[in-house]
Amino acid sequence: MSENEFDIAHLSSAEIKCKIQRDGIWPQYTQRLKSLERTQKEFWKLFTEENDSGRKLVILEDLVNLQSVLAICYDTAKKMLLPDKEIVN
């Protein structure tokens, strides 16, 4: 599947609901995880290339913030993959 198949920005609420009912949420969810992983990789690339220590600090702060988001996503994915388990918010 191409990345455009996961783009729901142009869909109405009803169309998004139908898409989730038809395809489930997993394709959108895994695309989000891949995007976050690419973002993390790019942050590390920027950090390595940056010479200014102040800017490096800002990039590191962004990386730390991204880690908590990734951890939540992976934890939720793990819960979604467990059979017969109900996800509690």
C-alpha positions as CSV (number, residue, x, y, z in Angstrom):
1,M,0.0,0.0,0.0
2,S,1.2,3.5,-0.7
3,E,1.4,6.2,1.9
4,N,-1.5,8.0,0.2
5,E,-3.8,5.1,1.0
6,F,-3.4,6.0,4.7
7,D,-4.1,9.7,4.2
8,I,-7.4,10.5,5.7
9,A,-7.0,14.3,5.8
10,H,-9.3,14.8,2.8
11,L,-12.1,12.5,4.1
12,S,-15.2,13.5,5.9
13,S,-16.0,12.2,9.4
14,A,-18.5,9.7,7.9
15,E,-15.9,8.5,5.4
16,I,-13.3,8.0,8.1
17,K,-15.8,6.0,10.1
18,C,-16.6,3.8,7.1
19,K,-12.8,3.3,6.4
20,I,-12.2,2.3,10.0
21,Q,-15.1,-0.1,9.9
22,R,-14.0,-1.6,6.6
23,D,-10.2,-1.6,7.0
24,G,-9.7,-1.4,10.8
25,I,-7.3,1.0,12.4
26,W,-4.2,-1.1,12.1
27,P,-2.9,0.2,8.7
28,Q,-3.3,3.8,9.9
29,Y,-1.7,3.0,13.3
30,T,1.3,1.2,11.8
31,Q,1.9,4.0,9.3
32,R,1.9,6.4,12.2
33,L,4.6,4.3,14.0
34,K,6.7,4.2,10.8
35,S,6.4,8.0,10.5
36,L,7.5,8.4,14.2
37,E,10.5,6.1,13.6
38,R,11.5,8.1,10.5
39,T,11.2,11.3,12.5
40,Q,13.4,9.9,15.2
41,K,16.0,8.9,12.6
42,E,16.0,12.4,11.1
43,F,16.4,14.0,14.6
44,W,19.5,11.9,15.2
45,K,20.8,12.8,11.8
46,L,20.2,16.5,12.5
47,F,21.9,16.1,15.9
48,T,25.0,14.5,14.4
49,E,25.3,17.3,11.7
50,E,24.6,20.2,14.1
51,N,27.6,22.1,15.5
52,D,25.9,24.6,17.7
53,S,25.5,23.2,21.3
54,G,22.3,25.2,21.9
55,R,20.6,23.7,18.9
56,K,21.9,20.2,19.8
57,L,20.2,20.6,23.2
58,V,16.9,21.5,21.5
59,I,17.2,18.5,19.2
60,L,17.9,16.2,22.2
61,E,14.8,17.6,24.0
62,D,12.7,16.8,20.9
63,L,14.1,13.3,20.9
64,V,13.3,12.8,24.6
65,N,9.7,14.0,23.9
66,L,9.4,11.7,21.0
67,Q,10.5,8.7,23.1
68,S,7.5,9.0,25.3
69,V,5.1,9.1,22.3
70,L,6.8,6.1,20.8
71,A,6.7,4.2,24.1
72,I,2.9,4.8,24.3
73,C,2.4,3.8,20.7
74,Y,4.3,0.5,21.2
75,D,2.6,-0.2,24.5
76,T,-0.8,0.3,22.8
77,A,0.1,-1.8,19.8
78,K,1.2,-4.6,22.2
79,K,-2.2,-4.4,24.0
80,M,-4.1,-4.4,20.6
81,L,-2.3,-7.5,19.6
82,L,-3.0,-9.5,22.7
83,P,-6.0,-11.8,22.2
84,D,-9.1,-11.4,24.2
85,K,-7.8,-8.3,26.1
86,E,-9.8,-5.2,26.4
87,I,-8.0,-1.9,26.0
88,V,-8.6,0.4,28.9
89,N,-8.0,4.1,28.7
